[in-house]
Amino acid sequence: MIKKIGILLLISTISFSQDTGKFENYSNPFYTKIMEQSNSYYDQVKEEGKSFKMNFDGKKIPQSLEEFTIIDVADPISQGNTGTCWCFSTTSFYESEIKRITGKNINLSELYPVYFEYIEKARGFIQSRGKTHLGEGSETNAVQRMMELYGIVPHEVYEGKPSDQPFYNHEKMFSEIETYLKNCKKINYWDEEAILSNIKSILNHYMGAPPTKFRYNGRTYTPKGFMRYVTRLNTSNYVDFMSLLEKPYWTQGEYKVPDNWWRSEEYYNVPLDEFMNIVKTSIKKGYSMSIGGDVSESGYSSIHDVAMIPSYDIPSEFIDEHARQFRFSNKTTTDDHAVHLIGYKIDENEDWWFLIKDSGSGSRNGKFPGYYFYHEDYVKLKMMTFTIHKDAVKEILKNIKN
């Protein structure tokens, strides 16, 4: 009993202190060493890659915009980090058409047709059970198609991005769309209504929901009403041309590239000389066009604002329908980019130059941001299709067999 009492007395005399904590900077010196040395390894200065480009020293190329006869257009804007050149170029084309037809300057929303193109791509993917092409790109006549289905709106009511976001950027958005749709294919899930609802949720998050009604100049319009009564655009008045040997000339057919994902067969196929004649006579008469093709050649320079075909590629006199088809067939001519052809000049050698309005980032690196000077040989060899008003090609359309 005395022993137990002693132990209790001993315990009772021990003083217990309360533990406390404190804030300190996180430290993992070895992990820091890992990261520093890893970054040092990956950030080693490597030899810069070089591409083979045409030497423009001594070449007589246009030196100013004032040299060109120009269709009335708005200033170029950037498409940012998106694959939407097809819509930026064609929206600019339709703005010029509105000005030509009505005299009005109307700034259209470039991203309104893009929103619905994503919807229709998803719908096509569902209905084909995952067999249609998925990508950010499309063709110039896709804008016409979306306008027929959904109308058009002014830029002021639908910017298509958060107002504080400096540039358009669809990288994350498209990645989410693509991942979701491919997973639907993987699990064989094809509920169209549910899938499109989810696609709209993704688009609304990144782009915002497009308006169904809006106020413009004191009146309320639907997108289709705005197109009809304000812009006066009639989508049935616009036609598309190509020039390829793989299709019979003077007929309509499909332009077989991935971005023609809905397999439009509305392209009028004409001989190359006729193709170029349409471009030249139309721009001279005051008709611009949205035109697309390949912009990856060595004679394409964003620093010099110019596109030419160097003689070491093919001399000018040898550029014909066979050279054009050969490059398209072996895929050295691809469907890269769409631009707005807005002007022309004829130099002292009787060569044609075309003024190009371009939304791509490359067009911002030279002396004339948003513009390029295309030599006629470049259009003849590398630009594959264009959209134009049918009034510019009345006589040509009479020759189409179907």
C-alpha positions in Angstrom: 0.0 0.0 0.0 2.8 2.4 0.8 4.5 1.5 -2.5 1.4 2.3 -4.6 1.0 5.6 -2.8 4.6 6.4 -3.5 4.2 5.8 -7.2 1.1 7.9 -7.3 2.8 10.7 -5.5 5.7 10.5 -8.0 3.4 10.7 -11.0 1.5 13.6 -9.5 4.8 15.5 -9.1 5.7 15.1 -12.9 4.9 18.3 -14.9 3.3 17.7 -18.4 3.8 20.4 -21.0 1.2 21.1 -23.8 2.6 20.6 -27.4 2.4 23.5 -29.8 2.8 23.9 -33.6 4.2 26.6 -35.8 4.3 27.5 -39.5 7.4 26.9 -41.5 8.4 27.0 -45.1 8.0 23.6 -46.8 11.4 22.2 -47.5 12.5 19.1 -49.5 16.1 19.9 -50.6 16.6 16.6 -52.4 13.4 17.0 -54.4 14.6 20.5 -55.3 17.8 19.0 -56.4 16.0 16.5 -58.6 13.9 19.2 -60.2 16.8 21.6 -60.8 18.9 19.0 -62.4 16.0 17.6 -64.5 15.1 21.0 -65.7 18.7 21.8 -66.5 18.9 18.6 -68.6 15.7 19.3 -70.5 16.5 23.0 -70.9 19.9 22.4 -72.5 20.5 24.6 -75.5 19.8 22.5 -78.5 20.6 23.3 -82.1 17.7 25.2 -83.6 15.8 23.5 -86.3 15.9 25.1 -89.7 13.5 25.0 -92.6 14.5 25.5 -96.2 13.0 28.7 -97.4 13.1 30.7 -100.6 15.6 33.6 -100.7 13.7 36.8 -101.5 16.7 39.0 -101.8 16.4 41.0 -105.1 12.9 39.7 -105.8 10.4 42.3 -107.0 7.4 41.9 -104.7 4.8 44.4 -103.6 5.9 46.9 -101.0 2.6 48.4 -99.8 -1.1 47.9 -99.6 -1.7 51.0 -101.6 -0.4 49.3 -104.7 -3.6 47.1 -104.8 -7.1 47.7 -105.9 -9.0 46.6 -102.8 -12.5 45.4 -101.9 -14.0 47.2 -98.9 -13.2 45.1 -95.8 -12.9 45.4 -92.1 -9.5 45.3 -90.5 -7.9 41.8 -90.0 -8.5 40.1 -86.6 -6.7 37.1 -85.1 -8.3 33.7 -84.8 -5.9 33.0 -81.9 -5.1 29.4 -81.0 -8.0 27.8 -82.9 -8.4 25.9 -86.2 -11.2 28.2 -87.4 -9.6 30.0 -90.3 -12.4 28.6 -92.5 -14.9 30.7 -90.5 -12.8 33.8 -90.0 -12.0 34.1 -93.7 -15.6 33.4 -94.8 -17.2 35.7 -92.2 -14.9 38.4 -93.5 -16.0 37.5 -97.0 -19.7 37.8 -96.0 -19.1 41.2 -94.3 -17.7 42.4 -97.7 -20.7 40.9 -99.4 -23.1 42.8 -97.1 -21.2 46.0 -97.9 -21.3 45.4 -101.6 -25.0 44.5 -101.6 -26.4 46.9 -99.0 -23.7 49.5 -98.3 -23.8 48.6 -94.6 -20.8 48.0 -92.4 -21.8 45.1 -90.2 -19.4 43.3 -87.9 -20.5 39.6 -87.8 -19.7 37.1 -85.1 -17.0 34.7 -86.3 -17.6 32.3 -83.5 -21.4 31.9 -83.8 -21.1 29.6 -86.9 -18.1 27.8 -85.1 -20.3 27.0 -82.1 -22.9 25.2 -84.3 -20.3 23.6 -86.5 -19.1 21.8 -83.4 -22.7 20.7 -82.7 -23.1 19.4 -86.2 -19.8 17.6 -86.1 -20.8 15.9 -82.9 -24.2 15.0 -84.5 -22.4 13.6 -87.6 -20.1 11.6 -85.4 -23.0 10.1 -83.5 -25.1 9.3 -86.6 -22.1 7.8 -88.4 -21.2 5.8 -85.3 -17.8 7.5 -85.0 -16.8 7.4 -88.7 -16.7 11.1 -89.5 -13.6 13.2 -89.1 -13.1 15.1 -85.8 -11.1 18.3 -85.9 -11.3 22.0 -85.4 -11.0 22.7 -89.2 -13.8 22.8 -91.8 -14.4 24.3 -95.2 -15.4 27.7 -96.4 -18.9 26.5 -97.4 -19.5 25.3 -93.8 -20.3 28.9 -92.9 -23.0 29.0 -95.5 -24.4 25.7 -94.2 -24.5 26.9 -90.6 -26.1 30.1 -91.6 -28.9 28.2 -93.4 -29.5 26.1 -90.3 -28.9 28.7 -87.5 -28.7 32.2 -89.1 -26.0 34.7 -88.1 -25.6 37.4 -85.4 -23.5 40.5 -85.0 -20.2 40.3 -83.1 -21.5 42.7 -80.4 -24.0 40.1 -79.1 -21.7 37.0 -79.4 -18.0 37.3 -79.0 -17.6 33.5 -78.4 -15.1 33.8 -75.5 -14.8 35.4 -72.1 -14.5 39.1 -72.5 -11.3 39.2 -70.5 -9.6 36.4 -72.4 -7.1 38.0 -74.7 -7.2 35.5 -77.6 -9.5 32.8 -78.8 -8.1 29.4 -77.7 -9.9 26.1 -78.3 -7.1 23.7 -77.3 -8.7 22.6 -74.0 -12.2 22.8 -75.3 -11.7 20.7 -78.3 -9.6 18.2 -76.3 -12.6 17.7 -74.0 -15.0 17.3 -76.9 -12.8 14.8 -78.7 -12.1 12.8 -75.6 -15.8 12.6 -74.7 -16.9 11.6 -78.2 -14.2 9.0 -78.6 -15.2 7.5 -75.3 -18.8 7.3 -76.4 -17.6 5.4 -79.4 -15.5 3.1 -77.2 -18.4 2.1 -75.0 -20.9 2.1 -77.9 -23.1 4.8 -76.4 -25.1 6.7 -79.1 -27.9 8.6 -77.3 -27.9 11.7 -79.6 -29.9 14.0 -77.3 -27.8 13.2 -74.2 -24.5 13.5 -76.0 -25.4 16.8 -77.7 -26.5 18.2 -74.4 -23.1 17.4 -72.9 -21.3 18.9 -76.0 -23.3 22.1 -75.5 -22.3 22.2 -71.8 -18.6 22.1 -72.9 -19.1 24.7 -75.5 -21.1 27.0 -73.2 -18.4 26.8 -70.6 -15.6 27.9 -73.0 -17.5 30.0 -75.6 -20.7 31.0 -73.9 -24.2 30.2 -75.0 -25.2 31.9 -78.3 -28.3 34.1 -78.2 -31.7 33.0 -79.6 -32.9 36.6 -79.6 -31.1 39.9 -79.3 -31.5 43.7 -79.7 -29.9 45.4 -82.7 -30.4 49.1 -83.6 -33.4 49.3 -81.4 -35.2 46.1 -82.7 -35.4 42.5 -81.6 -34.2 39.8 -84.0 -33.7 36.1 -84.1 -30.4 35.0 -85.8 -32.4 34.0 -89.0 -34.4 37.2 -88.9 -31.2 39.3 -88.6 -29.6 37.4 -91.6 -32.7 38.0 -93.7 -33.8 41.5 -92.9 -30.6 43.2 -91.8 -27.7 41.6 -93.7 -29.8 40.7 -96.7 -27.6 37.7 -97.3 -29.2 34.9 -99.3 -27.1 31.7 -98.8 -28.4 30.2 -102.0 -26.5 32.8 -104.0 -23.1 31.4 -103.1 -21.2 28.7 -104.9 -18.0 26.8 -104.5 -15.3 26.0 -107.1 -12.3 23.6 -107.3 -10.0 22.4 -110.1 -8.9 18.8 -109.9 -8.2 16.2 -112.6 -9.6 13.4 -110.5 -13.2 14.6 -111.2 -14.8 15.3 -114.6 -14.6 19.0 -115.5 -17.8 20.9 -115.8 -19.6 18.8 -113.2 -20.2 19.0 -109.4 -18.4 16.7 -107.0 -16.9 16.1 -103.6 -13.7 17.8 -102.5 -12.0 14.9 -100.8 -10.2 16.2 -97.8 -10.7 15.4 -94.0 -12.2 18.9 -93.2 -15.0 18.3 -95.7 -16.2 15.9 -93.0 -19.9 16.0 -94.2 -18.7 15.1 -97.7 -20.2 18.1 -99.5 -20.6 17.4 -103.3 -21.4 21.0 -104.1 -18.1 22.0 -105.6 -18.1 23.0 -109.3 -15.0 21.4 -110.9 -13.6 23.5 -113.8 -10.3 23.4 -115.8 -7.4 25.2 -114.1 -7.2 28.0 -116.7 -10.9 28.6 -116.1 -10.4 28.5 -112.3 -7.7 31.2 -112.6 -9.8 33.2 -115.0 -12.7 33.3 -112.5 -10.4 34.5 -109.7 -8.9 37.3 -111.9 -12.1 38.6 -113.6 -14.2 38.4 -110.4 -11.8 40.4 -108.2 -11.5 42.9 -111.1 -15.3 43.3 -111.2 -15.4 43.8 -107.4 -16.2 40.4 -106.1 -14.0 39.0 -103.4 -13.8 35.4 -102.4 -13.0 33.1 -99.5 -10.2 30.8 -100.8 -8.4 27.8 -99.2 -5.4 25.6 -99.9 -1.8 24.9 -98.8 0.4 27.5 -97.0 3.3 25.3 -96.1 5.6 25.9 -99.1 9.2 27.2 -99.0 8.0 30.2 -101.0 5.5 31.2 -98.3 7.1 33.8 -96.0 5.4 35.4 -93.0 8.4 37.7 -92.6 8.1 39.1 -96.1 4.2 38.9 -96.3 4.5 37.0 -99.5 3.6 33.7 -101.2 5.5 32.6 -104.3 6.4 29.4 -106.2 10.2 29.3 -106.5 11.7 28.1 -109.8 13.6 25.3 -107.9 10.2 23.8 -107.1 8.6 24.2 -110.5 9.2 26.9 -113.2 6.2 29.1 -113.8 5.6 27.8 -117.4 5.3 24.3 -116.1 2.5 25.0 -113.6 -0.5 23.2 -115.0 -3.4 20.9 -114.0 -1.1 17.9 -113.9 1.4 19.6 -111.5 -1.5 20.7 -109.4 -3.1 17.3 -109.3 0.2 15.5 -108.7 0.8 17.5 -105.5 -2.8 17.0 -104.3 -2.6 13.3 -104.9 0.7 12.7 -103.2 -0.4 15.0 -100.3 2.3 17.6 -100.7 -0.6 20.0 -101.3 -2.9 19.7 -98.3 -5.9 21.6 -97.1 -4.1 23.8 -94.6 -5.7 27.2 -94.4 -8.5 29.5 -95.7 -8.1 33.3 -96.3 -10.0 36.1 -97.8 -8.9 37.3 -101.3 -9.7 41.1 -101.3 -7.5 42.8 -103.9 -5.2 42.7 -106.9 -2.5 44.4 -108.8 -0.8 43.7 -112.2 3.0 44.4 -112.2 5.2 45.7 -115.0 5.8 42.1 -116.2 2.0 41.6 -116.4 2.1 39.2 -113.4 -0.9 39.2 -111.1 -0.6 39.7 -107.4 -3.5 39.2 -105.0 -4.0 40.9 -101.7 -4.9 38.4 -99.0 -6.6 39.1 -95.6 -5.5 36.4 -93.1 -6.6 35.7 -89.6 -3.7 33.2 -88.9 -0.8 34.0 -86.5 1.7 33.8 -89.3 0.2 36.9 -91.0 1.2 39.0 -87.9 5.0 38.7 -88.3 5.7 41.0 -91.2 5.4 44.6 -92.1 1.7 44.3 -92.9 -0.1 42.5 -90.0 -3.0 40.5 -91.2 -2.1 40.6 -94.9 -0.2 38.6 -97.5 0.8 39.2 -101.1 0.1 36.1 -103.2 1.6 35.7 -106.6 -0.7 34.2 -109.2 1.5 31.1 -109.6 0.9 30.3 -105.9 -2.9 30.5 -106.3 -2.7 28.4 -109.5 -0.6 25.6 -108.0 -1.6 25.6 -104.3 -5.0 27.2 -103.6 -7.6 24.5 -104.1 -11.2 25.9 -103.6 -13.1 29.2 -103.2 -16.5 30.4 -102.3 -18.0 33.3 -104.4 -21.3 35.0 -105.3 -22.9 33.3 -108.3 -23.4 36.7 -110.0 -19.6 36.7 -110.6 -19.8 33.4 -112.4 -23.1 33.5 -114.3 -21.6 32.4 -117.6 -19.5 29.7 -116.1 -22.5 28.1 -114.3 -24.2 27.7 -117.7 -21.6 25.2 -118.7 -22.0 22.9 -115.7 -23.5 19.6 -116.9 -25.6 18.8 -113.8 
